[in-house]
Amino acid sequence: MPGPIGALLLTGGASRRMGTPKAALPAGPEGTFAARTAALLLRVAAPVIEVGPGWTQLPHVADEGEGPLAAMSRGWAAFAPQPAGALVVACDLPRLDEAVLRALAADGAESRAAVIPEVGGRLQPVCAYYPAAAFVAAIDLVAAGCRAFKDLLAVAPYRAWPADAWADALADVDTPADLVRLGMVDEL
């Protein structure tokens, strides 16, 4: 029987294209992007840790600004005890919903490989499930100087999880124009 599933909420990053921290963007009555995503994760996983500067009330570890693979490695090291696997979710998915996370967690719990949503032929590695072995591989890669998720996907088994039906929930925000595209603001 699989063990528990944890979650890492990634709230760090430079947000260069956005011009302001995405974690602090307003998400309506739910507060900020980071607070909204933290609440979703708490409903489907335990423990949940924020990797970033502390935008939420979750326990957190600092993000050293080395990218999401390094953040994933730092977060995994903070779990005590370490779960069988964990969801890794960036805070820039303002339409993410609990149903997607529950389905991903359930599918991940039955897999020995990472389960990464694929929308329109594009993998979504920062809204995915990773088993413990993938985190160990990530830690080794970061120690060797690798920083890209493609490096992890080259060495850790993964399965693309068809998610075109959830494209809206998996739409990420990288620029102010994305906020307009998603109807979160009327204009720039």
trRosetta pair geometry for C-beta under 8 A, 3 or more apart (Angstrom, degrees):
i j d omega theta_ij theta_ji phi_ij phi_ji
2 5 7.9 22 138 -53 122 91
2 84 5.2 165 -177 120 84 168
2 85 7.7 -34 -171 14 121 110
2 109 4.6 166 84 -175 159 83
2 110 7.0 -110 -28 -77 143 36
3 83 5.9 -176 117 -169 110 66
3 84 3.3 150 56 -40 97 114
3 85 7.9 138 69 8 90 69
4 46 6.5 -62 -177 78 130 76
4 83 4.6 -92 90 -134 84 109
4 84 6.3 145 55 9 40 94
5 44 7.8 -36 92 141 122 81
5 45 5.1 -85 110 -124 89 96
5 46 8.0 76 78 39 57 48
5 83 5.8 119 -128 156 17 144
5 84 6.7 -53 -79 60 58 92
5 85 5.7 -21 -120 78 82 80
5 86 6.3 146 -173 -105 68 40
5 87 6.6 58 162 -20 113 86
5 105 5.2 152 103 -155 165 103
5 108 6.6 97 -119 95 137 120
5 109 5.9 -85 -52 -79 126 98
5 129 7.3 -40 -147 -137 128 111
6 45 5.6 90 -169 169 20 115
6 46 6.8 -56 -111 114 61 21
6 47 5.2 -3 -129 58 105 62
6 48 6.8 174 -173 -80 73 41
6 49 7.2 12 170 3 120 96
6 79 5.6 -102 -49 -112 177 134
6 82 7.8 -93 -1 -162 144 50
6 83 3.9 173 -16 7 99 141
6 85 7.6 -166 33 104 75 34
6 86 4.0 -31 76 -105 84 106
6 87 7.5 -143 103 27 46 68
7 41 4.3 -161 114 -166 158 118
7 44 7.3 79 -50 85 142 89
7 45 3.7 112 -24 84 111 153
7 46 8.0 -5 11 -57 95 21
7 47 7.7 -135 37 109 67 42
7 48 4.5 -8 66 -114 102 85
7 49 7.5 173 91 27 56 60
7 86 5.6 172 -88 -169 26 91
7 87 4.2 -9 -115 59 90 98
7 88 7.6 178 -158 -76 61 29
7 89 6.5 -6 -170 11 108 110
8 48 7.7 179 -80 -157 23 59
8 49 5.6 -20 -112 70 68 88
8 50 7.8 122 -165 -118 59 17
8 51 5.5 15 -175 -12 107 115
8 71 7.6 151 156 138 132 90
8 72 6.4 136 87 -124 160 60
8 75 3.8 69 -126 154 133 158
8 76 7.3 -54 -58 -55 142 61
8 86 5.7 65 -12 144 91 135
8 87 7.2 -164 30 93 62 57
8 88 4.9 -4 61 -115 107 70
8 89 7.2 162 83 27 57 64
9 34 6.9 105 155 -154 129 79
9 37 5.7 140 -137 117 119 113
9 38 5.6 -22 -72 -87 170 74
9 41 5.8 -132 -65 -3 109 162
9 48 6.5 41 -18 176 106 101
9 49 7.2 -164 25 95 78 38
9 50 4.7 -34 71 -107 105 67
9 51 7.0 172 79 20 49 69
9 52 7.6 -66 111 7 82 118
9 56 6.8 18 92 13 152 150
9 58 6.5 111 34 38 131 164
9 89 5.8 -24 -110 74 60 92
9 91 6.2 61 178 -68 95 92
10 13 7.2 63 153 -26 103 112
10 51 5.3 -21 -107 65 61 104
10 52 6.6 114 -173 -47 41 109
10 63 7.3 89 -153 -93 77 140
10 68 5.8 14 -146 -127 163 92
10 71 5.1 83 -125 128 108 146
10 72 7.5 -34 -76 -65 123 70
10 75 7.7 -91 -80 -41 78 146
10 88 6.8 38 -27 -179 114 85
10 89 6.9 -169 17 92 85 38
10 90 4.7 -38 68 -105 112 61
10 91 6.5 -137 85 -13 58 81
10 126 6.2 -67 37 -161 145 116
11 21 7.9 40 169 179 84 114
11 23 4.0 62 -161 -97 99 141
11 34 4.8 41 -116 -114 128 123
11 50 5.6 -6 7 -167 124 106
11 51 6.9 160 26 76 72 49
11 52 3.1 -99 72 10 87 167
11 53 6.9 -105 106 30 109 69
11 55 4.8 -142 175 21 153 126
11 56 7.1 -177 -50 -8 157 101
11 60 7.9 -46 39 -132 125 132
11 63 7.3 -164 71 -15 61 140
11 91 4.8 46 -101 -19 73 142
12 23 8.0 17 -55 -32 20 137
12 51 6.3 -66 -5 126 112 76
12 52 3.9 -164 -49 -111 72 79
12 53 6.6 119 -98 -21 80 77
12 62 7.9 81 -84 177 136 50
12 63 2.7 -95 -47 72 161 160
12 65 6.6 -129 165 -78 124 53
12 71 5.8 -168 42 -102 125 134
13 21 8.0 131 76 -136 80 75
13 22 7.2 -6 77 25 124 112
13 52 7.8 -40 6 -111 71 109
13 63 7.1 -38 -30 137 51 153
13 65 7.6 133 -109 -124 23 62
13 67 7.9 55 -104 -120 84 35
13 68 7.5 3 -76 -63 113 82
13 71 8.0 -44 -52 -45 82 151
13 90 7.9 27 -19 -144 147 112
14 65 6.6 67 -57 -144 90 101
15 18 4.3 -51 -177 48 96 115
15 19 7.0 -78 135 30 96 19
15 20 6.2 -60 130 87 140 26
15 21 5.2 174 6 -110 155 34
15 22 5.1 -177 -107 -20 123 85
16 19 7.6 28 176 -70 29 43
17 174 5.2 13 87 156 137 88
17 175 4.8 -67 148 -84 107 84
18 21 7.7 77 92 -134 133 3
18 22 5.4 143 -8 -68 174 88
18 25 7.8 -88 -176 -59 141 127
18 173 7.2 63 -98 137 123 92
18 174 6.5 -131 -56 170 91 36
18 175 6.1 -150 -87 -113 56 30
18 176 6.6 124 -146 -46 59 65
19 176 7.0 -10 25 -40 120 110
20 24 6.8 -93 151 69 101 112
20 25 7.2 117 101 -73 112 85
21 24 4.6 66 85 11 105 107
21 25 7.7 -150 103 -29 59 74
21 55 7.6 -169 144 -87 137 135
22 25 5.6 -28 -159 -7 47 118
22 33 5.8 -47 153 61 75 159
22 91 6.0 152 111 93 100 99
22 92 4.5 -11 158 -90 151 101
22 173 6.2 158 -140 91 121 105
23 32 6.3 43 152 146 57 128
23 33 5.7 -130 -140 74 28 103
23 34 3.8 33 -165 -50 89 121
23 52 6.4 141 -68 161 160 162
23 53 8.0 172 62 42 157 97
23 55 4.2 -137 150 -54 130 173
23 91 4.7 44 -102 95 75 159
24 32 5.3 -57 -143 -141 32 138
24 33 7.4 -8 35 29 13 95
24 34 7.1 -1 -63 3 40 116
24 55 6.4 -130 -68 -134 72 125
25 32 6.3 116 65 -157 40 80
25 33 4.8 37 59 -21 93 116
25 94 7.6 -69 100 -82 126 124
25 173 7.3 -81 51 104 168 152
25 179 7.6 -140 -162 -96 142 126
26 31 7.6 -120 -141 159 61 29
26 32 6.3 -67 -103 -105 35 56
26 33 7.9 46 71 -32 6 73
27 30 4.7 -48 107 72 109 105
27 31 6.2 10 51 78 99 46
27 32 5.9 75 5 166 100 15
27 33 5.2 135 -52 -77 119 46
27 35 7.1 -162 39 63 126 89
27 36 4.2 -74 104 -29 162 143
27 94 5.7 -165 -119 -141 102 97
30 35 6.4 173 146 102 77 99
30 36 4.0 64 131 -97 132 98
30 39 6.8 -127 -162 32 107 146
31 34 8.0 -67 117 68 110 67
31 35 3.5 -25 93 75 136 148
31 36 6.2 -172 62 -46 83 75
32 35 4.7 95 49 9 78 100
32 36 6.8 -140 92 -6 39 88
32 55 6.5 -104 96 169 148 117
33 36 5.9 -60 -149 36 26 112
33 37 6.3 18 158 -13 64 111
33 91 4.8 104 127 157 104 97
33 92 6.4 19 173 -99 149 40
33 94 5.8 -72 -116 -89 97 85
33 173 7.6 -118 -109 46 147 134
34 37 6.1 -61 -147 41 28 105
34 38 6.1 31 156 -23 65 108
34 50 7.4 48 -169 -129 115 129
34 52 7.6 -117 -123 73 136 155
34 55 3.8 36 94 111 171 131
34 56 5.1 -138 144 -51 106 99
34 91 4.6 -14 -91 -141 66 146
35 38 5.6 -53 -145 35 30 114
35 39 6.5 32 156 -20 63 104
35 55 7.3 -115 -46 137 71 93
35 56 5.7 160 -92 -110 57 91
36 39 6.0 -57 -155 33 29 110
36 40 6.7 27 150 -17 63 105
36 94 7.2 48 82 -139 153 62
37 40 5.6 -51 -150 35 37 113
37 41 6.3 35 154 -18 68 106
37 89 6.1 -168 -176 126 122 123
37 91 4.9 -151 25 -125 152 68
37 93 6.8 96 -98 57 121 90
37 96 6.4 47 -110 60 89 138
38 41 5.8 -58 -148 38 30 110
38 42 6.3 32 155 -22 65 107
38 48 6.8 134 -152 138 73 139
38 50 6.8 -24 -97 -73 116 110
38 56 4.2 138 -59 -142 159 154
38 57 7.3 136 145 42 155 72
38 58 5.4 -143 -141 -33 125 121
39 42 5.8 -54 -147 33 29 113
39 43 7.0 29 154 -21 60 104
40 43 6.0 -63 -162 30 33 110
40 44 7.1 -6 156 6 66 111
40 96 6.2 146 110 112 176 107
40 97 7.2 -152 -129 -159 132 23
40 98 5.5 -149 -147 -80 90 73
40 101 5.9 142 156 -10 106 155
41 44 6.3 -81 -151 49 34 91
41 45 5.5 -40 -179 41 78 110
41 48 4.7 124 127 -127 117 140
41 87 6.8 -157 -130 80 101 132
41 89 6.3 -161 -80 41 121 142
41 101 6.9 -140 -97 -151 53 154
42 45 7.4 -77 -104 58 19 67
42 46 7.5 55 -147 -80 56 83
42 48 5.5 -97 -81 11 66 152
42 58 7.9 -150 -67 -89 109 107
43 98 5.6 -37 92 -124 138 122
43 101 7.8 99 77 87 93 139
44 87 7.5 37 103 -8 117 153
44 98 6.4 168 -47 -153 119 82
44 101 4.6 170 30 127 167 116
44 102 5.3 -134 -119 -79 126 67
44 105 5.4 -177 163 -14 115 156
45 48 5.6 108 92 -74 101 94
45 86 7.1 86 -166 -144 144 71
45 87 5.7 -131 -55 19 155 116
45 101 7.7 -98 -21 169 104 118
45 105 6.4 -153 -71 -111 96 139
47 59 7.4 -10 171 38 126 125
47 79 6.6 165 58 -128 118 86
47 83 7.4 -165 29 -41 75 120
48 58 5.6 -82 112 -132 94 131
49 58 6.2 159 -138 154 26 118
49 59 5.4 -46 -119 86 79 92
49 60 6.5 141 -177 -106 74 39
49 61 6.5 20 167 1 122 96
49 75 5.4 160 93 -155 121 93
49 78 5.3 151 -162 97 163 130
49 79 6.8 -128 -13 -72 141 73
50 54 6.7 123 96 -106 138 38
50 55 6.8 -157 -167 44 150 77
50 56 5.1 165 -65 44 147 112
50 58 4.3 127 -20 78 102 122
50 59 7.1 174 25 88 80 39
50 60 3.8 -32 75 -101 98 102
50 61 7.7 175 91 26 57 55
51 60 6.8 172 -85 -157 22 81
51 61 5.6 -16 -116 66 70 89
51 62 7.9 13 -164 107 63 14
51 63 5.2 93 151 -73 81 97
51 71 4.4 129 130 -176 139 95
51 72 7.4 -141 19 -71 171 28
51 74 5.8 124 -139 84 121 107
51 75 4.1 -77 -61 -67 127 109
51 78 7.9 178 -87 14 91 142
52 55 6.0 -17 107 1 132 102
52 60 6.3 -65 58 -161 63 129
52 62 7.6 -21 157 -146 10 35
52 63 4.7 -2 -99 -8 46 124
52 71 7.5 21 -61 -143 70 128
52 91 7.8 -18 -31 -14 161 135
53 60 7.6 10 104 143 15 149
53 62 7.0 36 -97 -127 48 71
53 63 7.0 -68 -40 30 62 96
54 60 4.8 -171 -91 53 69 153
55 91 7.4 24 71 -106 149 169
56 60 7.2 135 57 -60 85 123
59 78 7.4 -179 127 158 114 128
61 74 5.3 -162 117 148 133 105
61 75 6.2 -178 45 -95 125 53
61 77 7.7 127 -137 74 174 91
61 78 4.5 -140 -39 -66 138 146
62 74 7.4 -84 77 169 56 150
63 66 7.9 -149 174 26 74 70
63 70 7.8 110 -158 102 75 97
63 71 4.9 -2 -125 -107 104 107
63 74 6.9 170 -107 60 52 151
64 70 6.4 -77 55 138 104 134
64 74 7.1 154 -2 -62 99 151
66 69 7.9 -78 119 68 92 77
66 70 3.6 10 90 35 114 165
66 71 7.4 174 64 -39 78 70
66 142 7.4 88 124 -147 139 110
66 147 6.0 -124 164 -124 86 116
67 70 5.4 92 62 16 73 101
67 71 6.9 -132 108 -6 37 95
67 147 4.5 95 37 178 149 104
67 148 7.4 -53 159 -81 158 41
68 71 5.2 -53 -140 39 38 116
68 72 6.1 46 157 -26 69 101
68 88 7.7 110 176 160 108 127
68 90 6.9 -50 -111 -80 132 111
68 125 7.6 132 112 107 141 104
68 126 5.3 -71 -156 -92 157 122
68 149 6.6 -8 83 -57 114 108
69 72 5.6 -48 -149 32 30 115
69 73 6.6 32 150 -18 61 104
69 138 5.7 -154 -169 -154 84 103
69 141 6.6 -64 167 98 134 125
69 142 6.1 -179 127 -74 98 100
69 146 7.0 -64 120 119 157 85
69 147 5.6 166 50 -167 123 40
69 148 6.6 27 -19 76 142 6
69 149 5.7 -170 -67 -74 105 58
69 151 7.1 28 -118 56 165 109
69 152 6.0 -174 -125 -33 117 125
70 73 5.5 -52 -150 35 35 114
70 74 6.4 35 153 -19 67 104
70 142 4.9 126 -101 -129 73 131
70 147 6.3 -22 -30 -129 106 82
71 74 5.7 -53 -146 37 32 110
71 75 6.2 33 155 -19 65 108
72 75 5.9 -56 -148 37 27 112
72 76 6.4 30 155 -22 63 106
72 88 5.4 -2 -114 -126 108 146
72 130 7.4 53 -169 25 130 162
72 135 6.9 -138 151 -121 97 80
72 138 5.3 -64 102 169 116 160
73 76 5.9 -53 -149 32 29 111
73 77 6.6 28 154 -18 62 106
73 135 7.0 147 -110 -167 53 76
73 138 4.8 -153 -74 125 90 102
73 139 4.6 138 -143 -91 109 63
73 142 4.7 -90 -13 4 166 152
74 77 5.9 -58 -154 35 31 112
74 78 6.8 31 149 -23 63 107
75 78 5.7 -59 -157 29 36 114
75 79 7.5 45 150 -31 65 91
75 86 7.8 -151 124 116 117 159
75 88 7.6 140 71 -116 150 96
76 79 6.1 -41 -164 9 41 112
76 82 6.9 36 -177 -130 79 116
76 86 7.0 -166 -100 26 83 143
76 135 3.9 154 -121 -166 158 133
76 138 7.2 122 3 70 147 125
76 139 6.8 -108 74 -55 133 111
77 139 7.1 112 -58 -104 104 127
79 82 4.4 94 100 -107 121 59
79 83 6.2 -92 -171 -1 149 78
79 86 7.3 -144 -63 -62 149 142
82 132 6.3 94 141 -120 123 114
82 135 7.8 -159 -161 81 130 153
83 86 5.8 112 63 -65 123 87
83 132 7.5 -161 95 -72 53 99
84 109 7.4 70 91 -132 133 71
84 131 6.9 -42 151 -144 72 79
84 132 6.1 -91 -172 -29 35 110
85 108 5.8 -148 113 156 144 113
85 109 7.2 -165 50 -95 125 50
85 129 6.0 50 144 176 127 92
85 130 5.9 -169 -162 96 95 43
85 131 4.2 -56 -94 -112 119 44
85 132 5.9 -104 -79 -32 61 62
85 134 7.8 50 -132 32 98 109
86 129 7.3 -177 99 -148 27 62
86 130 6.2 -13 62 59 70 85
86 135 7.3 53 30 -61 111 134
87 101 6.5 24 -129 -150 164 93
87 104 6.6 86 -112 112 113 120
87 105 6.0 -52 -56 -83 119 91
87 108 7.2 175 -77 23 75 167
87 127 7.8 -3 -176 -164 98 49
87 128 7.2 173 -149 94 62 28
87 129 5.5 -40 -94 -94 63 68
87 130 8.0 134 -112 16 17 72
88 125 7.7 -9 87 155 124 65
88 126 6.1 -84 125 -142 98 51
88 127 7.5 -127 93 -93 62 17
88 128 5.8 -7 53 60 92 75
88 129 7.8 157 12 -102 74 19
88 130 5.9 21 -10 2 116 117
89 93 7.0 -81 -173 24 97 133
89 96 7.2 98 -163 -153 128 168
89 101 7.5 -16 -76 -107 148 111
89 126 6.8 97 -145 156 23 68
89 127 5.1 48 -121 -115 75 67
90 93 6.4 109 80 -18 82 97
90 126 4.0 37 -26 143 111 125
90 127 6.6 -76 25 -55 82 81
90 172 7.0 25 85 -126 130 125
92 172 4.8 53 114 -162 103 92
92 173 4.8 -135 -175 53 94 78
92 174 6.9 68 166 -71 150 54
93 96 3.9 59 122 -40 116 115
93 127 5.9 68 -53 -80 157 139
93 169 7.4 38 172 159 112 58
93 170 6.4 -38 -140 -142 123 37
93 171 7.1 131 -142 73 71 43
93 172 5.5 -47 -85 -97 70 71
93 173 7.7 -175 -81 5 24 84
94 171 7.8 -41 48 87 79 89
94 173 5.9 37 -10 -21 111 130
94 182 6.6 109 64 139 125 157
94 184 6.3 22 110 -86 165 141
95 168 5.6 -81 130 148 150 77
95 169 5.1 -128 121 -120 92 41
95 170 7.9 -63 80 -1 98 20
95 171 5.8 30 37 46 126 99
95 182 6.8 -146 -32 -160 122 126
96 100 6.1 -107 -160 60 73 137
96 101 7.0 65 168 -44 107 103
96 127 6.9 -150 -108 -132 129 137
96 169 5.4 83 -119 176 36 84
96 170 7.0 64 -95 -90 79 43
97 100 5.4 102 63 6 72 99
97 101 7.4 -144 104 1 40 91
97 169 5.0 -77 11 -129 93 128
98 101 5.6 -61 -149 42 38 109
98 102 5.9 37 155 -22 73 107
99 102 5.8 -54 -143 37 29 110
99 103 6.3 27 158 -16 64 108
99 169 7.7 -103 66 -107 95 168
100 103 6.0 -60 -149 39 27 108
100 104 6.1 24 156 -16 64 112
100 117 7.8 2 -171 -81 112 148
100 127 7.8 -1 140 164 127 124
100 163 7.6 61 -141 -148 108 120
100 166 5.1 122 -102 -159 114 149
100 169 4.8 179 -39 127 145 145
100 170 6.9 177 -152 -60 156 88
101 104 5.7 -57 -143 41 29 111
101 105 6.0 30 158 -19 66 109
102 105 5.8 -55 -143 38 27 110
102 106 6.2 27 157 -19 64 108
103 106 5.9 -55 -145 37 28 110
103 107 6.2 24 157 -14 64 109
104 107 5.9 -57 -145 40 28 108
104 108 6.0 29 155 -20 64 112
104 115 6.3 172 -160 106 76 120
104 117 6.8 -54 -100 -52 122 104
104 127 7.6 -99 -108 151 171 79
104 128 7.2 -136 -169 -139 131 33
104 129 5.4 174 159 -32 91 109
104 161 6.9 108 -116 123 83 170
105 108 5.6 -57 -142 40 28 113
105 109 6.2 35 157 -28 64 104
105 129 6.4 152 -102 -90 41 128
106 109 5.8 -49 -148 27 28 113
106 110 7.1 16 156 -8 59 106
107 110 6.2 -69 -161 40 32 104
107 111 6.4 21 149 -19 67 120
107 115 5.2 158 114 -163 108 165
107 129 7.0 172 83 21 83 149
107 161 6.3 108 116 -121 158 132
108 111 5.6 -71 -144 38 35 110
108 114 7.9 -12 -127 -154 101 39
108 115 4.6 -133 -85 26 79 129
108 129 2.8 -89 -98 150 147 164
108 130 7.8 -22 -150 -1 129 19
108 131 7.4 -174 -177 -61 91 74
109 129 7.9 -88 -34 -166 52 152
111 114 7.7 -78 120 50 131 3
111 115 5.4 123 40 -51 160 111
111 129 7.3 110 54 101 124 128
111 131 6.9 -132 104 -49 80 118
111 159 6.5 -117 -146 20 145 131
112 131 5.9 -5 -166 -44 39 169
112 133 7.6 24 176 23 80 135
112 157 7.1 22 109 82 84 137
113 131 6.9 -96 -132 2 3 124
113 134 7.9 85 -165 -57 45 120
113 156 7.6 140 -151 151 74 79
113 157 3.9 -89 -115 121 106 100
113 158 5.3 170 165 -105 105 23
113 159 5.1 101 95 -17 131 92
114 128 6.1 33 176 153 103 125
114 129 6.5 171 -158 93 58 60
114 130 4.7 -9 -112 -110 101 67
114 131 6.6 -124 -70 9 56 77
114 134 4.9 80 -61 -83 109 159
114 153 7.9 -98 61 -105 145 73
114 156 5.9 59 -13 128 122 117
114 157 6.9 163 15 99 77 54
114 158 3.8 -28 66 -109 101 93
114 159 7.2 180 85 23 54 62
115 128 6.3 -180 88 -167 53 84
115 129 4.4 13 49 53 99 107
115 158 7.2 -177 -70 -160 20 77
115 159 5.5 -15 -109 64 65 96
115 161 5.0 56 176 -51 89 127
116 123 5.0 18 138 -160 128 105
116 124 6.4 174 178 62 83 59
116 125 5.5 -17 -137 -96 129 61
116 128 4.2 -13 -108 -119 68 136
116 129 7.9 -139 -65 40 47 60
116 153 7.9 -27 -14 -104 162 115
116 158 5.4 17 -2 178 115 128
116 159 7.3 163 26 78 73 44
116 160 6.0 -43 75 -111 88 49
116 161 6.1 174 76 10 30 94
117 123 7.3 132 85 -156 48 53
117 124 4.3 -13 74 45 99 120
117 127 6.0 -23 26 95 126 99
117 128 6.4 -143 7 -89 75 79
117 160 7.9 36 174 -167 14 62
117 161 4.9 -52 -94 73 47 105
117 163 3.8 4 -158 -11 102 155
117 166 7.1 -76 -147 76 138 123
117 170 5.8 -139 123 -113 152 153
118 121 6.8 -1 174 -131 105 12
118 122 6.7 159 -157 74 67 32
118 123 5.4 -33 -99 -93 80 56
118 124 7.1 -164 -85 3 29 83
118 160 4.1 18 -30 -171 137 107
118 161 6.3 155 6 60 80 46
118 162 6.1 -36 61 -101 100 39
118 163 6.0 142 54 23 42 92
118 164 7.9 -22 104 -45 70 75
119 122 5.8 -30 70 61 69 87
119 124 6.2 41 7 -37 104 119
119 163 5.1 -57 -68 87 83 97
119 164 5.8 136 -136 -93 63 51
119 166 7.4 -100 -91 81 116 72
119 167 4.8 132 -154 -109 123 80
119 170 5.3 -180 -41 87 149 138
120 164 6.6 112 -50 -108 55 94
120 167 6.8 70 -28 -117 99 125
123 153 7.5 84 112 -99 171 153
123 160 6.4 -101 -97 -114 96 96
124 127 4.7 -25 142 49 117 99
124 128 6.5 164 100 -53 74 95
124 163 7.2 -57 16 58 131 150
124 170 5.5 -74 -92 -173 166 126
124 172 7.8 164 -136 -33 107 120
125 128 5.4 -40 -149 -3 39 142
125 149 4.4 128 101 -172 164 154
125 152 7.7 129 -161 70 142 126
125 153 7.2 -98 -95 -56 137 118
126 149 7.7 -112 -47 -73 83 149
127 170 6.0 -169 77 -134 156 94
128 158 8.0 -5 -178 -147 142 124
128 161 7.9 161 -127 16 86 125
130 134 4.0 -115 -169 81 102 137
130 135 5.9 118 126 -50 124 80
130 138 7.7 18 178 -24 156 134
130 156 7.6 10 -146 151 103 152
131 134 5.5 104 57 2 64 100
131 135 7.8 -127 105 -2 39 88
132 135 5.7 -58 -157 34 40 111
132 136 6.5 40 150 -20 71 102
133 136 5.6 -50 -150 34 37 114
133 137 6.5 38 151 -18 66 103
133 156 6.9 157 118 -137 89 101
134 137 5.5 -51 -150 37 35 113
134 138 6.3 40 149 -24 65 103
134 152 6.8 65 -170 -179 92 115
134 156 4.2 83 -119 -166 83 149
134 157 7.9 -108 -77 54 99 60
134 158 7.5 72 -104 -75 136 94
135 138 5.4 -49 -147 33 35 115
135 139 6.5 39 153 -21 65 100
136 139 5.8 -50 -151 32 32 112
136 140 6.6 31 151 -16 63 105
137 140 5.7 -56 -151 38 34 112
137 141 6.3 35 152 -21 67 106
137 152 6.2 119 114 -141 111 80
137 155 5.3 -176 -166 106 132 115
137 156 4.5 -180 62 -69 158 108
138 141 5.6 -54 -147 36 32 112
138 142 6.3 30 156 -18 66 105
138 152 5.4 6 -91 -107 83 126
138 156 7.5 -12 -46 -39 77 147
139 142 6.0 -55 -147 37 29 109
139 143 6.4 30 153 -19 63 108
140 143 5.7 -56 -149 37 30 113
140 144 6.4 22 154 -13 64 110
141 144 5.7 -64 -150 42 31 107
141 146 4.0 -60 175 62 93 128
141 151 5.2 140 -159 126 138 123
141 152 6.0 -119 7 -78 165 74
141 155 7.2 175 -69 37 119 141
142 145 7.7 90 -176 -41 30 8
142 146 6.4 -86 -77 66 33 73
142 147 7.1 71 -116 -93 73 56
146 151 4.1 -163 -178 150 136 171
146 152 7.9 157 126 -47 132 68
147 151 7.6 89 48 14 26 139
148 151 5.0 108 71 -8 80 98
148 152 7.9 -149 107 2 53 81
149 152 5.3 -51 -158 35 50 112
149 153 6.1 46 147 -18 76 105
150 153 5.5 -54 -143 41 36 111
150 154 6.4 45 153 -29 64 102
151 154 5.8 -52 -154 26 30 115
151 155 7.2 -2 158 4 61 108
152 155 6.5 -81 -156 47 32 90
152 156 5.3 -14 172 16 77 121
153 156 6.7 -61 -105 54 26 86
153 158 5.8 -53 -131 17 82 141
162 165 7.9 57 134 5 88 93
163 166 4.7 -54 -176 51 89 105
163 167 7.1 136 127 -66 80 55
163 170 6.0 63 137 -21 133 155
164 167 5.6 0 -161 -47 46 107
166 169 4.6 -49 -175 45 90 115
166 170 5.5 78 123 -16 93 107
167 170 6.0 -73 -144 49 27 100
167 171 6.7 53 154 -55 65 88
168 171 5.8 -28 -155 -12 33 116
171 178 7.8 177 159 -170 100 106
171 182 6.0 162 117 -97 138 118
172 178 7.3 -29 112 -172 53 152
173 178 4.4 165 -136 112 64 131
173 179 6.0 54 -143 -66 125 70
173 182 6.8 -71 -84 3 102 146
173 184 7.6 -14 -99 14 140 154
174 178 5.6 104 38 -21 60 151
175 178 5.0 115 56 -6 67 97
175 179 7.9 -121 103 -2 50 82
176 179 5.6 -45 -163 24 46 116
176 180 7.1 44 144 -15 68 99
176 185 7.8 -39 -171 49 83 144
176 188 5.3 88 135 -118 125 107
177 180 5.5 -50 -156 35 43 112
177 181 6.2 48 146 -23 70 105
177 188 6.8 -26 -82 -64 61 130
178 181 5.3 -50 -143 37 36 117
178 182 6.2 24 160 -9 67 108
179 182 6.2 -63 -145 45 26 101
179 184 4.4 -85 -164 67 78 114
179 185 4.7 30 137 16 114 107
180 183 7.6 36 179 -72 32 26
180 184 7.5 -84 -63 49 21 74
180 185 5.8 -54 -81 74 62 86
180 186 7.4 1 -125 127 84 16
180 187 6.3 45 -114 -118 122 30
180 188 6.2 -59 -50 -45 134 83
185 188 7.4 88 108 -80 130 43
